[in-house]
Amino acid sequence: MSVIPPISPPLLSPPPPPPTAKVRAAIVALVRNSDLHGLRMSMRQIEDRFNSRFNYPYIFLNDVAFTDEFKQGVRDLTKARVEFGILDHDSWKVPEWIDQARYEHVKQTAKYPHGEKDSYRKMCRFQSGYLHRHPLLKDLEYYWRIEPDVEYYCDIDYDPFVFMKQNGLKYGWNIALPEFMDTIRTLWNTTQKFIDEHPKLVAPNNLKEWIIDESGNYNGCHFWSNFEIVDLSFYRSPQYQAYFDYLDRAGGFFYERWGDAPVHSIAASLFLNASQVHYFGDIGYFHPQVFTCPAGSKQRGRCVCDSDQSLVQTGFCNVRFQRAQHRALHPDNSQ
């Protein structure tokens, strides 16, 4: 029986890079004008913990024009460049191939969170397939997604973008949870059909073990994509784009409520090698109702949080990821 490494330190220990070593990257959020207060809270956190030292630009996107109040409110908090963009019609719509009567019935009868909302489904579709194609992101190598009302518990004294580039990492995460299965009833079956048609797109040393149960069905585990740091070449890759287009045509973003988190997670698990996915276990992070905190932070270190109160690190999906990645990276030492 092989020994599984502990969850709390990340698999790679990032040394602080030279201050001048930067990549083309930005901190990005899809937000509304009404999110101003919550976004300012998040920016205050990320500026204090990280970006006041590294000065990466912010990009804020909205389906309507940002108000002058919003623009000034976020600019007041940073010396970094801030850009504002509007979504185009194709990226924020109910596609013409969706059966409207069927869709309306789904919205009226759905029993899961946000089941009645057009906007939530449009958001999931946009984050899954269009965010990385927005013109403001076209020259970026990496992006860091943030959302309103989040907290960062730790001083981040290294550059995660540079760290990912130096180590050949494509996808970074720090919370993994099971999905509401009623929202993705046919997502895995649709994915299997895509893989059956395109078997060569699957990476040879993938993380499929993390996302399927003993019966070969999707277990619901996904990276909580409200925190993700991503090499955008992954989302721009032919395999990811083909996968998104296939899902989009299937209609599950609207007939069910397929989220960008399971879509990103399944894609990363299938199309990336295990060594390209990184757990940022050293970044303490809170998103309303759930948080992750590095072990021992209550007593020491550069984080202020209580790891004893966080169940994420020892939760089913986190532990399963650690084991699946360990087996993929060390096949000769696994059972």
TORBADO-780628 format. One record per residue (C-alpha): residue number from 1; residue in three letters; chain; x, z negated, y negated. Coordinates in nm, 2 decimals, always signed. Layout:
REM residues N
<num NUM, residuo ALA, cadena A, px X, pz Z, py Y>
...
//
This chain:
REM residues 335
<num 1, residuo MET, cadena A, px +0.00, pz +0.00, py +0.00>
<num 2, residuo SER, cadena A, px +0.15, pz +0.10, py -0.33>
<num 3, residuo VAL, cadena A, px +0.15, pz -0.13, py -0.63>
<num 4, residuo ILE, cadena A, px -0.06, pz -0.01, py -0.92>
<num 5, residuo PRO, cadena A, px +0.10, pz -0.07, py -1.26>
<num 6, residuo PRO, cadena A, px -0.10, pz -0.31, py -1.49>
<num 7, residuo ILE, cadena A, px -0.35, pz -0.17, py -1.74>
<num 8, residuo SER, cadena A, px -0.23, pz -0.32, py -2.06>
<num 9, residuo PRO, cadena A, px +0.10, pz -0.16, py -2.15>
<num 10, residuo PRO, cadena A, px +0.08, pz +0.22, py -2.20>
<num 11, residuo LEU, cadena A, px +0.25, pz +0.42, py -1.93>
<num 12, residuo LEU, cadena A, px +0.50, pz +0.54, py -2.20>
<num 13, residuo SER, cadena A, px +0.66, pz +0.30, py -2.44>
<num 14, residuo PRO, cadena A, px +0.68, pz +0.48, py -2.78>
<num 15, residuo PRO, cadena A, px +0.98, pz +0.41, py -2.99>
<num 16, residuo PRO, cadena A, px +0.93, pz +0.45, py -3.36>
<num 17, residuo PRO, cadena A, px +1.03, pz +0.81, py -3.45>
<num 18, residuo PRO, cadena A, px +1.23, pz +0.89, py -3.76>
<num 19, residuo PRO, cadena A, px +1.01, pz +0.87, py -4.08>
<num 20, residuo THR, cadena A, px +1.06, pz +1.23, py -4.16>
<num 21, residuo ALA, cadena A, px +0.95, pz +1.36, py -3.81>
<num 22, residuo LYS, cadena A, px +0.60, pz +1.49, py -3.87>
<num 23, residuo VAL, cadena A, px +0.37, pz +1.75, py -3.71>
<num 24, residuo ARG, cadena A, px +0.08, pz +1.95, py -3.85>
<num 25, residuo ALA, cadena A, px -0.19, pz +1.70, py -3.80>
<num 26, residuo ALA, cadena A, px -0.49, pz +1.54, py -3.97>
<num 27, residuo ILE, cadena A, px -0.74, pz +1.25, py -3.94>
<num 28, residuo VAL, cadena A, px -1.08, pz +1.41, py -3.90>
<num 29, residuo ALA, cadena A, px -1.44, pz +1.29, py -3.91>
<num 30, residuo LEU, cadena A, px -1.78, pz +1.46, py -3.89>
<num 31, residuo VAL, cadena A, px -1.99, pz +1.25, py -4.13>
<num 32, residuo ARG, cadena A, px -2.29, pz +1.24, py -4.36>
<num 33, residuo ASN, cadena A, px -2.31, pz +1.14, py -4.72>
<num 34, residuo SER, cadena A, px -2.50, pz +0.83, py -4.61>
<num 35, residuo ASP, cadena A, px -2.19, pz +0.72, py -4.41>
<num 36, residuo LEU, cadena A, px -1.98, pz +0.66, py -4.72>
<num 37, residuo HIS, cadena A, px -1.97, pz +0.28, py -4.69>
<num 38, residuo GLY, cadena A, px -1.90, pz +0.28, py -4.31>
<num 39, residuo LEU, cadena A, px -1.63, pz +0.55, py -4.35>
<num 40, residuo ARG, cadena A, px -1.47, pz +0.36, py -4.64>
<num 41, residuo MET, cadena A, px -1.44, pz +0.06, py -4.41>
<num 42, residuo SER, cadena A, px -1.28, pz +0.27, py -4.14>
<num 43, residuo MET, cadena A, px -1.04, pz +0.43, py -4.39>
<num 44, residuo ARG, cadena A, px -0.94, pz +0.10, py -4.52>
<num 45, residuo GLN, cadena A, px -0.85, pz -0.01, py -4.17>
<num 46, residuo ILE, cadena A, px -0.65, pz +0.31, py -4.08>
<num 47, residuo GLU, cadena A, px -0.47, pz +0.32, py -4.41>
<num 48, residuo ASP, cadena A, px -0.36, pz -0.05, py -4.38>
<num 49, residuo ARG, cadena A, px -0.26, pz -0.02, py -4.02>
<num 50, residuo PHE, cadena A, px -0.11, pz +0.33, py -4.01>
<num 51, residuo ASN, cadena A, px -0.16, pz +0.60, py -4.27>
<num 52, residuo SER, cadena A, px -0.03, pz +0.44, py -4.58>
<num 53, residuo ARG, cadena A, px +0.31, pz +0.48, py -4.42>
<num 54, residuo PHE, cadena A, px +0.26, pz +0.83, py -4.26>
<num 55, residuo ASN, cadena A, px +0.04, pz +1.00, py -4.52>
<num 56, residuo TYR, cadena A, px -0.15, pz +1.24, py -4.29>
<num 57, residuo PRO, cadena A, px -0.43, pz +1.43, py -4.46>
<num 58, residuo TYR, cadena A, px -0.80, pz +1.36, py -4.40>
<num 59, residuo ILE, cadena A, px -1.06, pz +1.63, py -4.32>
<num 60, residuo PHE, cadena A, px -1.43, pz +1.54, py -4.36>
<num 61, residuo LEU, cadena A, px -1.70, pz +1.77, py -4.23>
<num 62, residuo ASN, cadena A, px -2.07, pz +1.77, py -4.29>
<num 63, residuo ASP, cadena A, px -2.37, pz +2.00, py -4.23>
<num 64, residuo VAL, cadena A, px -2.45, pz +1.98, py -4.60>
<num 65, residuo ALA, cadena A, px -2.24, pz +1.96, py -4.91>
<num 66, residuo PHE, cadena A, px -2.06, pz +1.63, py -4.98>
<num 67, residuo THR, cadena A, px -2.17, pz +1.46, py -5.30>
<num 68, residuo ASP, cadena A, px -1.93, pz +1.38, py -5.58>
<num 69, residuo GLU, cadena A, px -1.98, pz +1.01, py -5.51>
<num 70, residuo PHE, cadena A, px -1.88, pz +1.06, py -5.15>
<num 71, residuo LYS, cadena A, px -1.57, pz +1.26, py -5.24>
<num 72, residuo GLN, cadena A, px -1.45, pz +1.00, py -5.50>
<num 73, residuo GLY, cadena A, px -1.53, pz +0.71, py -5.27>
<num 74, residuo VAL, cadena A, px -1.30, pz +0.83, py -5.00>
<num 75, residuo ARG, cadena A, px -1.03, pz +0.96, py -5.24>
<num 76, residuo ASP, cadena A, px -1.01, pz +0.61, py -5.39>
<num 77, residuo LEU, cadena A, px -0.87, pz +0.47, py -5.07>
<num 78, residuo THR, cadena A, px -0.57, pz +0.70, py -5.00>
<num 79, residuo LYS, cadena A, px -0.28, pz +0.88, py -5.15>
<num 80, residuo ALA, cadena A, px -0.30, pz +1.14, py -4.88>
<num 81, residuo ARG, cadena A, px -0.47, pz +1.48, py -4.92>
<num 82, residuo VAL, cadena A, px -0.84, pz +1.49, py -4.86>
<num 83, residuo GLU, cadena A, px -1.03, pz +1.80, py -4.77>
<num 84, residuo PHE, cadena A, px -1.41, pz +1.85, py -4.74>
<num 85, residuo GLY, cadena A, px -1.58, pz +2.12, py -4.53>
<num 86, residuo ILE, cadena A, px -1.93, pz +2.24, py -4.45>
<num 87, residuo LEU, cadena A, px -2.04, pz +2.36, py -4.10>
<num 88, residuo ASP, cadena A, px -2.15, pz +2.72, py -4.06>
<num 89, residuo HIS, cadena A, px -2.49, pz +2.81, py -3.92>
<num 90, residuo ASP, cadena A, px -2.36, pz +2.91, py -3.57>
<num 91, residuo SER, cadena A, px -2.19, pz +2.58, py -3.51>
<num 92, residuo TRP, cadena A, px -2.49, pz +2.37, py -3.62>
<num 93, residuo LYS, cadena A, px -2.80, pz +2.52, py -3.47>
<num 94, residuo VAL, cadena A, px -3.03, pz +2.53, py -3.17>
<num 95, residuo PRO, cadena A, px -2.91, pz +2.85, py -3.00>
<num 96, residuo GLU, cadena A, px -3.16, pz +3.14, py -2.96>
<num 97, residuo TRP, cadena A, px -3.14, pz +3.13, py -2.58>
<num 98, residuo ILE, cadena A, px -3.29, pz +2.78, py -2.57>
<num 99, residuo ASP, cadena A, px -3.66, pz +2.77, py -2.46>
<num 100, residuo GLN, cadena A, px -3.82, pz +2.59, py -2.75>
<num 101, residuo ALA, cadena A, px -4.13, pz +2.47, py -2.55>
<num 102, residuo ARG, cadena A, px -3.91, pz +2.32, py -2.28>
<num 103, residuo TYR, cadena A, px -3.68, pz +2.16, py -2.54>
<num 104, residuo GLU, cadena A, px -3.97, pz +2.00, py -2.73>
<num 105, residuo HIS, cadena A, px -4.11, pz +1.86, py -2.41>
<num 106, residuo VAL, cadena A, px -3.76, pz +1.70, py -2.33>
<num 107, residuo LYS, cadena A, px -3.75, pz +1.54, py -2.68>
<num 108, residuo GLN, cadena A, px -4.10, pz +1.40, py -2.64>
<num 109, residuo THR, cadena A, px -4.04, pz +1.25, py -2.30>
<num 110, residuo ALA, cadena A, px -3.67, pz +1.15, py -2.30>
<num 111, residuo LYS, cadena A, px -3.61, pz +0.77, py -2.24>
<num 112, residuo TYR, cadena A, px -3.24, pz +0.76, py -2.33>
<num 113, residuo PRO, cadena A, px -3.07, pz +0.68, py -2.67>
<num 114, residuo HIS, cadena A, px -3.11, pz +0.96, py -2.93>
<num 115, residuo GLY, cadena A, px -3.32, pz +1.15, py -2.68>
<num 116, residuo GLU, cadena A, px -3.57, pz +1.26, py -2.95>
<num 117, residuo LYS, cadena A, px -3.31, pz +1.38, py -3.20>
<num 118, residuo ASP, cadena A, px -3.21, pz +1.74, py -3.29>
<num 119, residuo SER, cadena A, px -2.92, pz +1.62, py -3.50>
<num 120, residuo TYR, cadena A, px -2.75, pz +1.42, py -3.22>
<num 121, residuo ARG, cadena A, px -2.76, pz +1.72, py -2.98>
<num 122, residuo LYS, cadena A, px -2.62, pz +1.95, py -3.25>
<num 123, residuo MET, cadena A, px -2.35, pz +1.70, py -3.31>
<num 124, residuo CYS, cadena A, px -2.25, pz +1.68, py -2.94>
<num 125, residuo ARG, cadena A, px -2.25, pz +2.06, py -2.92>
<num 126, residuo PHE, cadena A, px -2.04, pz +2.09, py -3.24>
<num 127, residuo GLN, cadena A, px -1.79, pz +1.82, py -3.13>
<num 128, residuo SER, cadena A, px -1.76, pz +1.99, py -2.78>
<num 129, residuo GLY, cadena A, px -1.71, pz +2.35, py -2.89>
<num 130, residuo TYR, cadena A, px -1.68, pz +2.41, py -3.26>
<num 131, residuo LEU, cadena A, px -1.48, pz +2.13, py -3.43>
<num 132, residuo HIS, cadena A, px -1.15, pz +2.27, py -3.34>
<num 133, residuo ARG, cadena A, px -1.26, pz +2.62, py -3.47>
<num 134, residuo HIS, cadena A, px -1.35, pz +2.50, py -3.82>
<num 135, residuo PRO, cadena A, px -1.13, pz +2.68, py -4.08>
<num 136, residuo LEU, cadena A, px -0.99, pz +2.36, py -4.22>
<num 137, residuo LEU, cadena A, px -0.84, pz +2.28, py -3.87>
<num 138, residuo LYS, cadena A, px -0.70, pz +2.63, py -3.80>
<num 139, residuo ASP, cadena A, px -0.34, pz +2.54, py -3.89>
<num 140, residuo LEU, cadena A, px -0.33, pz +2.20, py -3.72>
<num 141, residuo GLU, cadena A, px -0.14, pz +2.12, py -3.41>
<num 142, residuo TYR, cadena A, px -0.31, pz +1.78, py -3.35>
<num 143, residuo TYR, cadena A, px -0.61, pz +1.58, py -3.47>
<num 144, residuo TRP, cadena A, px -0.71, pz +1.22, py -3.47>
<num 145, residuo ARG, cadena A, px -1.09, pz +1.16, py -3.46>
<num 146, residuo ILE, cadena A, px -1.23, pz +0.87, py -3.66>
<num 147, residuo GLU, cadena A, px -1.58, pz +0.75, py -3.72>
<num 148, residuo PRO, cadena A, px -1.76, pz +0.52, py -3.97>
<num 149, residuo ASP, cadena A, px -1.77, pz +0.14, py -3.90>
<num 150, residuo VAL, cadena A, px -1.47, pz +0.12, py -3.66>
<num 151, residuo GLU, cadena A, px -1.18, pz -0.12, py -3.68>
<num 152, residuo TYR, cadena A, px -0.82, pz -0.10, py -3.58>
<num 153, residuo TYR, cadena A, px -0.67, pz -0.43, py -3.47>
<num 154, residuo CYS, cadena A, px -0.30, pz -0.34, py -3.46>
<num 155, residuo ASP, cadena A, px -0.03, pz -0.23, py -3.69>
<num 156, residuo ILE, cadena A, px +0.07, pz +0.12, py -3.57>
<num 157, residuo ASP, cadena A, px +0.43, pz +0.15, py -3.67>
<num 158, residuo TYR, cadena A, px +0.50, pz +0.47, py -3.48>
<num 159, residuo ASP, cadena A, px +0.35, pz +0.82, py -3.52>
<num 160, residuo PRO, cadena A, px +0.11, pz +0.90, py -3.24>
<num 161, residuo PHE, cadena A, px +0.12, pz +1.27, py -3.32>
<num 162, residuo VAL, cadena A, px +0.49, pz +1.29, py -3.29>
<num 163, residuo PHE, cadena A, px +0.48, pz +1.07, py -2.98>
<num 164, residuo MET, cadena A, px +0.24, pz +1.31, py -2.81>
<num 165, residuo LYS, cadena A, px +0.44, pz +1.61, py -2.91>
<num 166, residuo GLN, cadena A, px +0.77, pz +1.46, py -2.79>
<num 167, residuo ASN, cadena A, px +0.62, pz +1.37, py -2.45>
<num 168, residuo GLY, cadena A, px +0.42, pz +1.68, py -2.39>
<num 169, residuo LEU, cadena A, px +0.09, pz +1.50, py -2.41>
<num 170, residuo LYS, cadena A, px -0.24, pz +1.69, py -2.47>
<num 171, residuo TYR, cadena A, px -0.51, pz +1.42, py -2.47>
<num 172, residuo GLY, cadena A, px -0.50, pz +1.06, py -2.59>
<num 173, residuo TRP, cadena A, px -0.77, pz +0.79, py -2.55>
<num 174, residuo ASN, cadena A, px -0.81, pz +0.42, py -2.54>
<num 175, residuo ILE, cadena A, px -1.17, pz +0.33, py -2.42>
<num 176, residuo ALA, cadena A, px -1.33, pz +0.47, py -2.10>
<num 177, residuo LEU, cadena A, px -1.69, pz +0.39, py -2.00>
<num 178, residuo PRO, cadena A, px -1.96, pz +0.52, py -1.77>
<num 179, residuo GLU, cadena A, px -2.21, pz +0.76, py -1.93>
<num 180, residuo PHE, cadena A, px -2.59, pz +0.73, py -1.93>
<num 181, residuo MET, cadena A, px -2.65, pz +0.95, py -1.62>
<num 182, residuo ASP, cadena A, px -3.00, pz +1.06, py -1.74>
<num 183, residuo THR, cadena A, px -2.83, pz +1.25, py -2.02>
<num 184, residuo ILE, cadena A, px -2.61, pz +1.46, py -1.79>
<num 185, residuo ARG, cadena A, px -2.82, pz +1.51, py -1.48>
<num 186, residuo THR, cadena A, px -2.70, pz +1.87, py -1.42>
<num 187, residuo LEU, cadena A, px -2.36, pz +1.86, py -1.60>
<num 188, residuo TRP, cadena A, px -2.15, pz +1.82, py -1.29>
<num 189, residuo ASN, cadena A, px -2.35, pz +2.08, py -1.09>
<num 190, residuo THR, cadena A, px -2.30, pz +2.32, py -1.38>
<num 191, residuo THR, cadena A, px -1.93, pz +2.24, py -1.39>
<num 192, residuo GLN, cadena A, px -1.89, pz +2.30, py -1.01>
<num 193, residuo LYS, cadena A, px -2.05, pz +2.64, py -1.05>
<num 194, residuo PHE, cadena A, px -1.80, pz +2.72, py -1.32>
<num 195, residuo ILE, cadena A, px -1.51, pz +2.60, py -1.11>
<num 196, residuo ASP, cadena A, px -1.64, pz +2.80, py -0.81>
<num 197, residuo GLU, cadena A, px -1.63, pz +3.11, py -1.03>
<num 198, residuo HIS, cadena A, px -1.29, pz +3.03, py -1.19>
<num 199, residuo PRO, cadena A, px -1.09, pz +2.82, py -0.94>
<num 200, residuo LYS, cadena A, px -0.75, pz +2.92, py -1.08>
<num 201, residuo LEU, cadena A, px -0.83, pz +2.74, py -1.41>
<num 202, residuo VAL, cadena A, px -0.80, pz +2.40, py -1.25>
<num 203, residuo ALA, cadena A, px -0.46, pz +2.24, py -1.31>
<num 204, residuo PRO, cadena A, px -0.26, pz +2.18, py -0.99>
<num 205, residuo ASN, cadena A, px -0.19, pz +1.81, py -1.06>
<num 206, residuo ASN, cadena A, px -0.52, pz +1.72, py -1.21>
<num 207, residuo LEU, cadena A, px -0.72, pz +1.39, py -1.25>
<num 208, residuo LYS, cadena A, px -1.03, pz +1.50, py -1.07>
<num 209, residuo GLU, cadena A, px -1.01, pz +1.18, py -0.86>
<num 210, residuo TRP, cadena A, px -1.09, pz +0.98, py -1.17>
<num 211, residuo ILE, cadena A, px -1.42, pz +1.15, py -1.24>
<num 212, residuo ILE, cadena A, px -1.57, pz +1.19, py -0.89>
<num 213, residuo ASP, cadena A, px -1.70, pz +0.94, py -0.64>
<num 214, residuo GLU, cadena A, px -1.65, pz +0.94, py -0.26>
<num 215, residuo SER, cadena A, px -1.94, pz +1.18, py -0.22>
<num 216, residuo GLY, cadena A, px -1.79, pz +1.43, py -0.46>
<num 217, residuo ASN, cadena A, px -2.03, pz +1.37, py -0.74>
<num 218, residuo TYR, cadena A, px -1.95, pz +1.29, py -1.10>
<num 219, residuo ASN, cadena A, px -1.93, pz +0.91, py -1.14>
<num 220, residuo GLY, cadena A, px -2.00, pz +0.92, py -1.52>
<num 221, residuo CYS, cadena A, px -1.66, pz +0.80, py -1.63>
<num 222, residuo HIS, cadena A, px -1.56, pz +0.94, py -1.97>
<num 223, residuo PHE, cadena A, px -1.31, pz +0.88, py -2.25>
<num 224, residuo TRP, cadena A, px -1.50, pz +0.75, py -2.55>
<num 225, residuo SER, cadena A, px -1.43, pz +1.03, py -2.78>
<num 226, residuo ASN, cadena A, px -1.50, pz +0.85, py -3.10>
<num 227, residuo PHE, cadena A, px -1.13, pz +0.77, py -3.06>
<num 228, residuo GLU, cadena A, px -0.93, pz +1.06, py -2.94>
<num 229, residuo ILE, cadena A, px -0.59, pz +1.21, py -3.04>
<num 230, residuo VAL, cadena A, px -0.57, pz +1.57, py -2.92>
<num 231, residuo ASP, cadena A, px -0.32, pz +1.86, py -2.91>
<num 232, residuo LEU, cadena A, px -0.56, pz +2.12, py -3.03>
<num 233, residuo SER, cadena A, px -0.40, pz +2.39, py -2.82>
<num 234, residuo PHE, cadena A, px -0.60, pz +2.23, py -2.53>
<num 235, residuo TYR, cadena A, px -0.94, pz +2.29, py -2.70>
<num 236, residuo ARG, cadena A, px -0.82, pz +2.63, py -2.81>
<num 237, residuo SER, cadena A, px -0.71, pz +2.73, py -2.45>
<num 238, residuo PRO, cadena A, px -0.89, pz +3.00, py -2.26>
<num 239, residuo GLN, cadena A, px -0.99, pz +2.76, py -1.99>
<num 240, residuo TYR, cadena A, px -1.15, pz +2.51, py -2.22>
<num 241, residuo GLN, cadena A, px -1.32, pz +2.78, py -2.43>
<num 242, residuo ALA, cadena A, px -1.46, pz +2.95, py -2.12>
<num 243, residuo TYR, cadena A, px -1.58, pz +2.61, py -1.99>
<num 244, residuo PHE, cadena A, px -1.76, pz +2.53, py -2.31>
<num 245, residuo ASP, cadena A, px -1.92, pz +2.87, py -2.34>
<num 246, residuo TYR, cadena A, px -2.05, pz +2.84, py -1.98>
<num 247, residuo LEU, cadena A, px -2.20, pz +2.49, py -2.06>
<num 248, residuo ASP, cadena A, px -2.34, pz +2.62, py -2.38>
<num 249, residuo ARG, cadena A, px -2.53, pz +2.90, py -2.21>
<num 250, residuo ALA, cadena A, px -2.66, pz +2.66, py -1.95>
<num 251, residuo GLY, cadena A, px -2.85, pz +2.48, py -2.22>
<num 252, residuo GLY, cadena A, px -2.77, pz +2.12, py -2.12>
<num 253, residuo PHE, cadena A, px -2.68, pz +2.01, py -2.47>
<num 254, residuo PHE, cadena A, px -3.05, pz +2.05, py -2.55>
<num 255, residuo TYR, cadena A, px -3.24, pz +2.04, py -2.22>
<num 256, residuo GLU, cadena A, px -3.06, pz +1.71, py -2.14>
<num 257, residuo ARG, cadena A, px -2.82, pz +1.55, py -2.39>
<num 258, residuo TRP, cadena A, px -2.48, pz +1.64, py -2.28>
<num 259, residuo GLY, cadena A, px -2.23, pz +1.45, py -2.49>
<num 260, residuo ASP, cadena A, px -1.90, pz +1.57, py -2.61>
<num 261, residuo ALA, cadena A, px -1.73, pz +1.27, py -2.45>
<num 262, residuo PRO, cadena A, px -1.81, pz +1.37, py -2.09>
<num 263, residuo VAL, cadena A, px -1.75, pz +1.73, py -2.17>
<num 264, residuo HIS, cadena A, px -1.40, pz +1.65, py -2.31>
<num 265, residuo SER, cadena A, px -1.33, pz +1.41, py -2.03>
<num 266, residuo ILE, cadena A, px -1.43, pz +1.64, py -1.74>
<num 267, residuo ALA, cadena A, px -1.23, pz +1.92, py -1.90>
<num 268, residuo ALA, cadena A, px -0.92, pz +1.71, py -1.95>
<num 269, residuo SER, cadena A, px -0.95, pz +1.58, py -1.59>
<num 270, residuo LEU, cadena A, px -0.97, pz +1.93, py -1.45>
<num 271, residuo PHE, cadena A, px -0.76, pz +2.16, py -1.68>
<num 272, residuo LEU, cadena A, px -0.48, pz +1.93, py -1.77>
<num 273, residuo ASN, cadena A, px -0.21, pz +1.78, py -1.54>
<num 274, residuo ALA, cadena A, px -0.22, pz +1.40, py -1.50>
<num 275, residuo SER, cadena A, px +0.11, pz +1.37, py -1.70>
<num 276, residuo GLN, cadena A, px -0.06, pz +1.52, py -2.01>
<num 277, residuo VAL, cadena A, px -0.33, pz +1.25, py -2.05>
<num 278, residuo HIS, cadena A, px -0.22, pz +0.93, py -2.22>
<num 279, residuo TYR, cadena A, px -0.39, pz +0.59, py -2.25>
<num 280, residuo PHE, cadena A, px -0.31, pz +0.44, py -2.59>
<num 281, residuo GLY, cadena A, px -0.34, pz +0.08, py -2.46>
<num 282, residuo ASP, cadena A, px -0.13, pz -0.05, py -2.75>
<num 283, residuo ILE, cadena A, px -0.39, pz +0.04, py -3.01>
<num 284, residuo GLY, cadena A, px -0.66, pz -0.22, py -3.04>
<num 285, residuo TYR, cadena A, px -0.98, pz -0.06, py -3.15>
<num 286, residuo PHE, cadena A, px -1.34, pz -0.15, py -3.21>
<num 287, residuo HIS, cadena A, px -1.64, pz +0.08, py -3.22>
<num 288, residuo PRO, cadena A, px -1.98, pz -0.10, py -3.26>
<num 289, residuo GLN, cadena A, px -2.05, pz -0.30, py -2.95>
<num 290, residuo VAL, cadena A, px -1.73, pz -0.22, py -2.76>
<num 291, residuo PHE, cadena A, px -1.37, pz -0.30, py -2.83>
<num 292, residuo THR, cadena A, px -1.03, pz -0.28, py -2.66>
<num 293, residuo CYS, cadena A, px -0.74, pz -0.52, py -2.73>
<num 294, residuo PRO, cadena A, px -0.39, pz -0.53, py -2.59>
<num 295, residuo ALA, cadena A, px -0.32, pz -0.83, py -2.37>
<num 296, residuo GLY, cadena A, px -0.18, pz -1.14, py -2.54>
<num 297, residuo SER, cadena A, px -0.28, pz -1.03, py -2.89>
<num 298, residuo LYS, cadena A, px -0.46, pz -1.36, py -2.95>
<num 299, residuo GLN, cadena A, px -0.12, pz -1.54, py -2.94>
<num 300, residuo ARG, cadena A, px +0.15, pz -1.29, py -3.04>
<num 301, residuo GLY, cadena A, px +0.24, pz -0.94, py -3.15>
<num 302, residuo ARG, cadena A, px +0.11, pz -0.71, py -3.42>
<num 303, residuo CYS, cadena A, px -0.25, pz -0.70, py -3.32>
<num 304, residuo VAL, cadena A, px -0.52, pz -0.95, py -3.43>
<num 305, residuo CYS, cadena A, px -0.79, pz -0.96, py -3.16>
<num 306, residuo ASP, cadena A, px -0.89, pz -1.16, py -2.86>
<num 307, residuo SER, cadena A, px -0.81, pz -0.97, py -2.54>
<num 308, residuo ASP, cadena A, px -1.00, pz -1.23, py -2.34>
<num 309, residuo GLN, cadena A, px -1.32, pz -1.11, py -2.49>
<num 310, residuo SER, cadena A, px -1.26, pz -0.74, py -2.41>
<num 311, residuo LEU, cadena A, px -1.38, pz -0.63, py -2.07>
<num 312, residuo VAL, cadena A, px -1.29, pz -0.26, py -2.12>
<num 313, residuo GLN, cadena A, px -0.93, pz -0.29, py -1.99>
<num 314, residuo THR, cadena A, px -1.05, pz -0.42, py -1.65>
<num 315, residuo GLY, cadena A, px -1.37, pz -0.21, py -1.64>
<num 316, residuo PHE, cadena A, px -1.44, pz +0.03, py -1.36>
<num 317, residuo CYS, cadena A, px -1.35, pz +0.35, py -1.55>
<num 318, residuo ASN, cadena A, px -1.02, pz +0.22, py -1.70>
<num 319, residuo VAL, cadena A, px -0.90, pz +0.08, py -1.37>
<num 320, residuo ARG, cadena A, px -1.00, pz +0.40, py -1.18>
<num 321, residuo PHE, cadena A, px -0.81, pz +0.61, py -1.43>
<num 322, residuo GLN, cadena A, px -0.50, pz +0.41, py -1.39>
<num 323, residuo ARG, cadena A, px -0.51, pz +0.44, py -1.02>
<num 324, residuo ALA, cadena A, px -0.59, pz +0.81, py -1.02>
<num 325, residuo GLN, cadena A, px -0.31, pz +0.89, py -1.26>
<num 326, residuo HIS, cadena A, px -0.07, pz +0.68, py -1.06>
<num 327, residuo ARG, cadena A, px -0.15, pz +0.86, py -0.74>
<num 328, residuo ALA, cadena A, px -0.13, pz +1.20, py -0.92>
<num 329, residuo LEU, cadena A, px +0.21, pz +1.12, py -1.07>
<num 330, residuo HIS, cadena A, px +0.35, pz +0.94, py -0.76>
<num 331, residuo PRO, cadena A, px +0.19, pz +1.11, py -0.46>
<num 332, residuo ASP, cadena A, px +0.46, pz +1.00, py -0.22>
<num 333, residuo ASN, cadena A, px +0.39, pz +0.63, py -0.30>
<num 334, residuo SER, cadena A, px +0.01, pz +0.64, py -0.28>
<num 335, residuo GLN, cadena A, px -0.24, pz +0.59, py -0.01>
//
